Amino acid sequence: MDTAMNTMPQERRSTSKAMDYALETVQALGEAGLTTVPVKPSAAMLTAGARAGQVSVETVWKIYQAMLHEES
């Protein structure tokens, strides 16, 4: 896994406790195979999805929303 923490030089600058916690949280998400995504995808994201899936941008938007709002 290539995270920002794995690519940082050995020496780290001093950070606040809040920043340390945020970095640890992001690293834990990555280790669990999770990521964060924007609630609203950019036009470029929608266009790329439409091109890749050979579907309309509207269909990509619906798929994206379905992924975000999936309930177990």
Biotite code that builds the C-alpha atoms (Angstrom):
import biotite.structure as struc

atoms = struc.array([
    struc.Atom([0.000, 0.000, 0.000], chain_id="A", res_id=1, res_name="MET", atom_name="CA", element="C"),
    struc.Atom([1.378, 3.380, -0.963], chain_id="A", res_id=2, res_name="ASP", atom_name="CA", element="C"),
    struc.Atom([0.219, 5.985, 1.537], chain_id="A", res_id=3, res_name="THR", atom_name="CA", element="C"),
    struc.Atom([1.589, 9.403, 2.227], chain_id="A", res_id=4, res_name="ALA", atom_name="CA", element="C"),
    struc.Atom([3.004, 8.163, 5.511], chain_id="A", res_id=5, res_name="MET", atom_name="CA", element="C"),
    struc.Atom([4.894, 5.347, 3.761], chain_id="A", res_id=6, res_name="ASN", atom_name="CA", element="C"),
    struc.Atom([6.506, 7.745, 1.293], chain_id="A", res_id=7, res_name="THR", atom_name="CA", element="C"),
    struc.Atom([7.563, 10.332, 3.869], chain_id="A", res_id=8, res_name="MET", atom_name="CA", element="C"),
    struc.Atom([11.230, 10.670, 4.786], chain_id="A", res_id=9, res_name="PRO", atom_name="CA", element="C"),
    struc.Atom([12.289, 8.960, 8.010], chain_id="A", res_id=10, res_name="GLN", atom_name="CA", element="C"),
    struc.Atom([12.485, 12.265, 9.854], chain_id="A", res_id=11, res_name="GLU", atom_name="CA", element="C"),
    struc.Atom([9.069, 13.812, 10.468], chain_id="A", res_id=12, res_name="ARG", atom_name="CA", element="C"),
    struc.Atom([8.332, 17.305, 11.565], chain_id="A", res_id=13, res_name="ARG", atom_name="CA", element="C"),
    struc.Atom([6.645, 17.711, 14.900], chain_id="A", res_id=14, res_name="SER", atom_name="CA", element="C"),
    struc.Atom([2.871, 17.680, 14.472], chain_id="A", res_id=15, res_name="THR", atom_name="CA", element="C"),
    struc.Atom([-0.034, 18.364, 16.753], chain_id="A", res_id=16, res_name="SER", atom_name="CA", element="C"),
    struc.Atom([-1.922, 15.574, 18.470], chain_id="A", res_id=17, res_name="LYS", atom_name="CA", element="C"),
    struc.Atom([-4.898, 16.290, 16.215], chain_id="A", res_id=18, res_name="ALA", atom_name="CA", element="C"),
    struc.Atom([-2.751, 15.913, 13.082], chain_id="A", res_id=19, res_name="MET", atom_name="CA", element="C"),
    struc.Atom([-1.174, 12.720, 14.415], chain_id="A", res_id=20, res_name="ASP", atom_name="CA", element="C"),
    struc.Atom([-4.647, 11.321, 15.075], chain_id="A", res_id=21, res_name="TYR", atom_name="CA", element="C"),
    struc.Atom([-5.829, 12.297, 11.580], chain_id="A", res_id=22, res_name="ALA", atom_name="CA", element="C"),
    struc.Atom([-2.802, 10.656, 9.953], chain_id="A", res_id=23, res_name="LEU", atom_name="CA", element="C"),
    struc.Atom([-3.264, 7.487, 12.006], chain_id="A", res_id=24, res_name="GLU", atom_name="CA", element="C"),
    struc.Atom([-6.954, 7.382, 11.054], chain_id="A", res_id=25, res_name="THR", atom_name="CA", element="C"),
    struc.Atom([-6.221, 7.749, 7.345], chain_id="A", res_id=26, res_name="VAL", atom_name="CA", element="C"),
    struc.Atom([-3.551, 5.057, 7.570], chain_id="A", res_id=27, res_name="GLN", atom_name="CA", element="C"),
    struc.Atom([-5.967, 2.710, 9.386], chain_id="A", res_id=28, res_name="ALA", atom_name="CA", element="C"),
    struc.Atom([-8.598, 3.297, 6.693], chain_id="A", res_id=29, res_name="LEU", atom_name="CA", element="C"),
    struc.Atom([-6.070, 2.376, 4.019], chain_id="A", res_id=30, res_name="GLY", atom_name="CA", element="C"),
    struc.Atom([-4.973, -0.739, 5.872], chain_id="A", res_id=31, res_name="GLU", atom_name="CA", element="C"),
    struc.Atom([-8.644, -1.796, 6.085], chain_id="A", res_id=32, res_name="ALA", atom_name="CA", element="C"),
    struc.Atom([-8.978, -1.355, 2.322], chain_id="A", res_id=33, res_name="GLY", atom_name="CA", element="C"),
    struc.Atom([-11.117, 1.755, 2.658], chain_id="A", res_id=34, res_name="LEU", atom_name="CA", element="C"),
    struc.Atom([-10.820, 5.201, 1.178], chain_id="A", res_id=35, res_name="THR", atom_name="CA", element="C"),
    struc.Atom([-12.659, 8.490, 1.233], chain_id="A", res_id=36, res_name="THR", atom_name="CA", element="C"),
    struc.Atom([-14.365, 9.990, -1.774], chain_id="A", res_id=37, res_name="VAL", atom_name="CA", element="C"),
    struc.Atom([-16.075, 13.291, -2.455], chain_id="A", res_id=38, res_name="PRO", atom_name="CA", element="C"),
    struc.Atom([-19.812, 13.392, -1.749], chain_id="A", res_id=39, res_name="VAL", atom_name="CA", element="C"),
    struc.Atom([-20.232, 15.091, -5.119], chain_id="A", res_id=40, res_name="LYS", atom_name="CA", element="C"),
    struc.Atom([-17.957, 13.801, -7.907], chain_id="A", res_id=41, res_name="PRO", atom_name="CA", element="C"),
    struc.Atom([-16.321, 16.305, -10.221], chain_id="A", res_id=42, res_name="SER", atom_name="CA", element="C"),
    struc.Atom([-17.367, 16.668, -13.835], chain_id="A", res_id=43, res_name="ALA", atom_name="CA", element="C"),
    struc.Atom([-14.075, 15.008, -14.808], chain_id="A", res_id=44, res_name="ALA", atom_name="CA", element="C"),
    struc.Atom([-14.849, 12.014, -12.577], chain_id="A", res_id=45, res_name="MET", atom_name="CA", element="C"),
    struc.Atom([-18.323, 11.637, -14.076], chain_id="A", res_id=46, res_name="LEU", atom_name="CA", element="C"),
    struc.Atom([-16.997, 11.952, -17.610], chain_id="A", res_id=47, res_name="THR", atom_name="CA", element="C"),
    struc.Atom([-14.259, 9.384, -16.974], chain_id="A", res_id=48, res_name="ALA", atom_name="CA", element="C"),
    struc.Atom([-16.797, 6.974, -15.489], chain_id="A", res_id=49, res_name="GLY", atom_name="CA", element="C"),
    struc.Atom([-19.112, 7.422, -18.456], chain_id="A", res_id=50, res_name="ALA", atom_name="CA", element="C"),
    struc.Atom([-16.279, 6.798, -20.869], chain_id="A", res_id=51, res_name="ARG", atom_name="CA", element="C"),
    struc.Atom([-15.019, 3.734, -18.983], chain_id="A", res_id=52, res_name="ALA", atom_name="CA", element="C"),
    struc.Atom([-18.466, 2.214, -18.572], chain_id="A", res_id=53, res_name="GLY", atom_name="CA", element="C"),
    struc.Atom([-19.735, 3.301, -21.980], chain_id="A", res_id=54, res_name="GLN", atom_name="CA", element="C"),
    struc.Atom([-22.814, 4.782, -20.305], chain_id="A", res_id=55, res_name="VAL", atom_name="CA", element="C"),
    struc.Atom([-24.235, 8.275, -19.910], chain_id="A", res_id=56, res_name="SER", atom_name="CA", element="C"),
    struc.Atom([-23.001, 10.746, -17.322], chain_id="A", res_id=57, res_name="VAL", atom_name="CA", element="C"),
    struc.Atom([-26.478, 10.565, -15.777], chain_id="A", res_id=58, res_name="GLU", atom_name="CA", element="C"),
    struc.Atom([-26.081, 6.799, -15.307], chain_id="A", res_id=59, res_name="THR", atom_name="CA", element="C"),
    struc.Atom([-22.661, 7.287, -13.737], chain_id="A", res_id=60, res_name="VAL", atom_name="CA", element="C"),
    struc.Atom([-24.166, 9.854, -11.335], chain_id="A", res_id=61, res_name="TRP", atom_name="CA", element="C"),
    struc.Atom([-26.876, 7.361, -10.308], chain_id="A", res_id=62, res_name="LYS", atom_name="CA", element="C"),
    struc.Atom([-24.305, 4.595, -9.794], chain_id="A", res_id=63, res_name="ILE", atom_name="CA", element="C"),
    struc.Atom([-22.079, 6.896, -7.744], chain_id="A", res_id=64, res_name="TYR", atom_name="CA", element="C"),
    struc.Atom([-24.985, 7.947, -5.542], chain_id="A", res_id=65, res_name="GLN", atom_name="CA", element="C"),
    struc.Atom([-26.036, 4.319, -5.106], chain_id="A", res_id=66, res_name="ALA", atom_name="CA", element="C"),
    struc.Atom([-22.529, 3.399, -3.940], chain_id="A", res_id=67, res_name="MET", atom_name="CA", element="C"),
    struc.Atom([-22.489, 6.212, -1.397], chain_id="A", res_id=68, res_name="LEU", atom_name="CA", element="C"),
    struc.Atom([-25.936, 5.460, -0.041], chain_id="A", res_id=69, res_name="HIS", atom_name="CA", element="C"),
    struc.Atom([-25.777, 1.668, -0.037], chain_id="A", res_id=70, res_name="GLU", atom_name="CA", element="C"),
    struc.Atom([-27.190, 0.227, 3.131], chain_id="A", res_id=71, res_name="GLU", atom_name="CA", element="C"),
    struc.Atom([-26.103, -3.130, 4.470], chain_id="A", res_id=72, res_name="SER", atom_name="CA", element="C"),
])
